Structure formats: C-alpha cells, structure tokens
C-alpha cells in the first residue's frame, strides 16, 4: 500500500493490484451472494465519505448512536450502508439523503481506550433506498433495493478498458494543484479498476461530485467522469456537466 498525503491527511493507494493478496482472498471468501444481502440495513449518513464496491473505507466511530449501529451490525451479518446527505435539500432534523448509497461489510475493527471504534468497511454493492424505516437506537435504517446494481457483486467480471493514459495525464497536474504527494511507481502498477475506485474515494471532491462518481454506470463511465472532474478542478471550473446525482 502506498500513502498519498495532503494537508495533514493520509490516504492509501494500493500498490501492485495485479496479483491476489492474502487480504484479497479473505475478501472474496466473505463476499456475499445476492440472495444473502440484508433487506433492511442501517445507514451512516456522512457528507464527503464515498464508499464504492470493492473499495475500502476507514472510519473513526465515536458518536453513541453510531457505536450502537456498529455493534448491532457486528451481530447481524457485519454490514451497513454508507450514504451522503443531500446538501441541496432544505435543512431539517433528519437530513434528506441521496437515494443511492453503498452497502459495506465490516472487514476490520479495533477498540480504543477512550471508547471509539476504528473500523474498515469494504464496499459490497450499491443500493437505492426503497423506503426509510423507523430509527433504531438513534441510527437511521432503510429498506434497500439492490437489483439495479446486481453486477457490482460479480468481483470476477472482466472490467472494460479504461483510458489509463488520459487518467494519469489528468491525475499528475491535479495532484500538483492540490498539493498531494504520491508514489507514482506504485500508482502505475495498480490495476485500472482498483486505481479508479481508490482515486474516486480519496480525491477531495465535493459532495455532489462524489455522489455522481458513485452513481456512474460502469467503471469506464466512472473513469471518464473522474478525468473530467480533475481537469475541471485544475482549470478552476465547476462540476462536470454530466455529474448530476439523483
């Protein structure tokens, strides 16, 4: 794993993803089948936090309601959903959520002496909110519709070709503009799909831009949008014209 650093923060970009590591083998072993997906899930509304299928998202859990959510999830299949509040909606006690999020599997967790939980979520499949349910122990719950995103579960599928040259060409000046340091040797060795997933998750895009990346139909669509967002950011423009989340 290779760190990229910006403004005091550290994120991880995978190294050589052309080989299946021991961690990847464990991930595949615990990957659920479509029929095993939970119909009702807890959701963690967090602006600016993007989880994508096959991506890994570290989280620091400290609020009592979300500590309860993680503890309940550990006892019920180790899964909950990440979703962003919609910043364009009117302010209210329970923020309006975007309709599409990503189900994550708790792949690691650790306790701290001051009562926090440090967890890692591995992205499983996107979902659309079919219905919001009554809260439980202070956290929100939804009925999830996974059907439109069933292809997310096929981790052995062949990924479409991505214009890697264009991606790296946009990435270098974007990182320079944003003051992000990266190990380019490791980035260049990372498989296309994993590189796109990781960059989409760690690059400092706005909430609506992150949502548009989540909703992109295919990895190739996501890569094209990623390139457009980086180029527009570097030139001082707004979000890409087709980055309109639901």
C-alpha positions as CSV (number, residue, x, y, z in Angstrom):
1,X,0.0,0.0,0.0
2,X,1.2,3.5,-0.9
3,X,0.3,6.7,1.0
4,X,-0.8,9.9,-0.6
5,X,-0.7,12.9,1.6
6,X,-2.4,16.2,1.6
7,X,-3.0,18.9,4.2
8,X,-2.0,16.7,7.1
9,X,-4.2,13.8,6.0
10,X,-3.1,10.5,4.8
11,X,-5.0,8.1,2.4
12,X,-3.9,4.9,0.9
13,X,-3.5,4.0,-2.7
14,X,-2.9,0.3,-3.3
15,X,0.3,-1.0,-4.7
16,X,0.6,-3.8,-7.2
17,X,-3.0,-5.0,-7.7
18,X,-2.2,-7.4,-10.5
19,X,-1.8,-10.2,-8.0
20,X,-4.4,-11.5,-5.5
21,X,-3.0,-11.0,-2.0
22,X,-4.0,-12.9,1.1
23,X,-6.3,-10.0,2.1
24,X,-8.0,-10.2,-1.3
25,X,-8.5,-13.9,-0.8
26,X,-10.2,-13.3,2.6
27,X,-12.3,-10.5,1.0
28,X,-13.5,-13.0,-1.7
29,X,-14.2,-15.7,0.9
30,X,-16.6,-13.4,2.8
31,X,-18.2,-11.7,-0.3
32,X,-22.0,-12.3,0.0
33,X,-24.3,-13.7,-2.7
34,X,-27.2,-11.6,-3.9
35,X,-29.7,-13.7,-2.1
36,X,-27.9,-13.2,1.2
37,X,-28.0,-9.4,1.1
38,X,-30.0,-7.9,4.0
39,X,-33.3,-6.4,3.0
40,X,-33.2,-3.8,5.8
41,X,-30.0,-2.1,6.7
42,X,-28.6,0.6,9.0
43,X,-27.2,3.7,7.1
44,X,-24.4,6.0,8.2
45,X,-25.1,9.5,6.6
46,X,-21.8,11.1,6.2
47,X,-21.1,14.0,3.8
48,X,-17.9,13.7,1.8
49,X,-17.4,10.0,2.6
50,X,-17.6,7.8,-0.5
51,X,-17.6,4.0,-0.5
52,X,-17.5,2.1,-3.8
53,X,-17.9,-1.6,-4.4
54,X,-14.5,-3.3,-3.7
55,X,-13.2,-0.1,-2.1
56,X,-12.1,0.1,1.5
57,X,-13.1,3.0,3.8
58,X,-11.5,3.5,7.2
59,X,-13.9,5.2,9.7
60,X,-13.4,6.5,13.3
61,X,-16.7,5.9,15.2
62,X,-17.3,7.8,18.3
63,X,-21.0,9.1,18.4
64,X,-23.1,6.8,20.7
65,X,-25.7,6.1,18.1
66,X,-23.1,5.0,15.5
67,X,-21.3,3.0,18.1
68,X,-24.6,1.2,18.7
69,X,-25.0,0.8,14.9
70,X,-21.6,-0.8,14.5
71,X,-22.2,-3.1,17.5
72,X,-25.6,-4.1,16.1
73,X,-24.1,-4.7,12.7
74,X,-21.4,-6.9,14.1
75,X,-24.1,-9.2,15.5
76,X,-26.2,-9.1,12.2
77,X,-24.0,-10.0,9.3
78,X,-21.4,-7.2,9.7
79,X,-23.0,-4.9,7.1
80,X,-24.4,-1.4,6.9
81,X,-24.8,1.3,4.3
82,X,-22.8,4.5,3.6
83,X,-24.8,7.3,2.2
84,X,-24.5,11.1,1.8
85,X,-27.0,13.7,2.9
86,X,-28.2,15.8,0.0
87,X,-26.8,19.3,0.5
88,X,-29.4,20.9,-1.8
89,X,-32.3,19.8,0.4
90,X,-33.9,22.0,3.0
91,X,-32.4,21.8,6.4
92,X,-34.2,19.6,8.9
93,X,-33.6,17.5,12.0
94,X,-33.1,14.3,9.9
95,X,-31.2,15.4,6.8
96,X,-32.6,14.4,3.4
97,X,-30.5,11.6,2.0
98,X,-29.4,10.9,-1.6
99,X,-31.3,7.9,-2.9
100,X,-28.3,5.8,-3.7
101,X,-25.6,4.6,-1.3
102,X,-23.2,1.6,-1.0
103,X,-23.5,-1.4,1.3
104,X,-20.3,-2.1,3.2
105,X,-19.0,-5.1,5.1
106,X,-17.1,-4.6,8.3
107,X,-13.8,-6.2,7.4
108,X,-11.8,-5.0,10.4
109,X,-12.4,-3.2,13.7
110,X,-10.5,-2.2,16.8
111,X,-11.4,-0.7,20.1
112,X,-9.6,2.3,21.6
113,X,-9.1,3.0,25.3
114,X,-11.3,6.2,25.0
115,X,-14.3,4.3,23.7
116,X,-14.0,4.7,20.0
117,X,-14.2,2.1,17.3
118,X,-11.7,2.1,14.4
119,X,-13.3,0.2,11.5
120,X,-12.7,-0.6,7.9
121,X,-15.7,-1.0,5.5
122,X,-15.2,-3.0,2.3
123,X,-17.7,-1.9,-0.4
124,X,-20.1,-4.7,-1.5
125,X,-22.9,-3.3,-3.7
126,X,-24.7,-0.1,-4.3
127,X,-28.3,0.2,-3.3
128,X,-31.3,2.5,-3.9
129,X,-33.4,3.5,-0.9
130,X,-36.8,1.8,-1.4
131,X,-38.2,3.1,2.0
132,X,-36.9,4.7,5.1
133,X,-37.8,2.8,8.3
134,X,-38.1,3.8,11.9
135,X,-34.8,4.6,13.6
136,X,-33.3,2.1,15.9
137,X,-31.1,3.1,18.9
138,X,-30.8,6.5,17.4
139,X,-29.5,5.5,13.9
140,X,-31.3,5.5,10.6
141,X,-32.5,2.4,8.8
142,X,-33.8,1.8,5.2
143,X,-35.2,-0.9,3.1
144,X,-32.6,-1.4,0.3
145,X,-33.2,-2.2,-3.4
146,X,-30.0,-3.8,-4.8
147,X,-31.5,-5.1,-8.1
148,X,-30.3,-2.2,-10.3
149,X,-26.7,-2.8,-9.2
150,X,-26.5,-6.6,-9.1
151,X,-23.4,-6.5,-11.4
152,X,-21.5,-4.9,-8.5
153,X,-21.4,-8.3,-6.8
154,X,-19.5,-10.0,-9.7
155,X,-16.0,-9.4,-8.5
156,X,-14.6,-11.8,-11.1
157,X,-16.1,-9.9,-14.0
158,X,-13.9,-8.6,-16.8
159,X,-13.5,-4.8,-16.4
160,X,-13.8,-2.7,-19.6
161,X,-10.8,-0.9,-20.9
162,X,-10.0,2.4,-19.3
163,X,-8.1,5.2,-20.9
164,X,-5.2,4.9,-18.4
165,X,-3.0,7.4,-20.3
166,X,-5.7,10.1,-20.1
167,X,-6.3,9.2,-16.4
168,X,-2.7,9.6,-15.4
169,X,-2.3,12.7,-17.6
170,X,-5.2,14.4,-15.6
171,X,-4.0,13.0,-12.3
172,X,-0.5,14.4,-12.2
173,X,-1.5,18.1,-12.6
174,X,-4.5,17.6,-10.3
175,X,-2.3,16.2,-7.5
176,X,0.2,19.1,-8.1
177,X,-2.5,21.7,-7.8
178,X,-4.0,20.1,-4.7
179,X,-0.6,19.6,-3.0
180,X,-0.9,15.8,-2.9
181,X,2.2,13.7,-2.8
182,X,2.0,10.2,-4.2
183,X,4.3,7.2,-5.1
184,X,3.9,7.2,-8.9
185,X,5.7,3.9,-9.3
186,X,3.0,2.2,-7.2
187,X,0.2,4.0,-8.9
188,X,1.4,3.0,-12.3
189,X,1.5,-0.7,-11.2
190,X,-2.1,-0.6,-9.8
191,X,-4.8,-2.3,-11.9
192,X,-7.1,0.0,-13.7
193,X,-10.3,-0.7,-11.9
194,X,-8.7,-0.6,-8.4
195,X,-7.0,2.7,-9.3
196,X,-10.2,4.3,-10.4
197,X,-12.1,3.1,-7.3
198,X,-9.3,4.3,-5.0
199,X,-8.9,7.7,-6.6
200,X,-12.6,8.3,-6.7
201,X,-12.8,7.6,-2.9
202,X,-9.7,9.6,-1.8
203,X,-9.6,12.6,-4.0
204,X,-11.1,15.7,-2.3
205,X,-14.1,16.2,-4.5
206,X,-17.3,18.0,-3.4
207,X,-20.3,16.0,-2.1
208,X,-22.3,16.1,-5.3
209,X,-19.3,15.2,-7.4
210,X,-18.7,12.2,-5.1
211,X,-22.3,11.2,-5.5
212,X,-22.1,11.4,-9.2
213,X,-19.0,9.1,-9.1
214,X,-20.9,6.6,-7.0
215,X,-23.8,6.6,-9.5
216,X,-21.7,6.2,-12.6
217,X,-23.0,3.2,-14.5
218,X,-19.7,1.3,-15.2
219,X,-16.0,1.6,-14.1
220,X,-15.3,3.1,-17.6
221,X,-18.0,5.7,-17.0
222,X,-16.6,6.5,-13.6
223,X,-13.1,6.8,-15.0
224,X,-14.3,9.3,-17.7
225,X,-16.1,11.3,-15.0
226,X,-13.0,11.2,-12.8
227,X,-10.8,12.6,-15.6
228,X,-13.4,15.4,-16.3
229,X,-13.6,16.3,-12.6
230,X,-9.9,16.5,-12.2
231,X,-9.4,18.6,-15.4
232,X,-12.2,21.0,-14.4
233,X,-10.8,21.4,-10.9
234,X,-7.4,22.1,-12.2
235,X,-8.8,24.8,-14.6
236,X,-10.9,26.3,-11.8
237,X,-14.3,25.1,-13.2
238,X,-17.3,23.6,-11.5
239,X,-18.6,20.1,-11.6
240,X,-18.6,18.2,-14.8
241,X,-21.8,18.9,-16.9
242,X,-23.0,15.3,-16.6
243,X,-22.2,14.9,-12.9
244,X,-25.8,15.2,-11.8
245,X,-26.5,12.7,-8.9
246,X,-30.1,11.5,-8.2
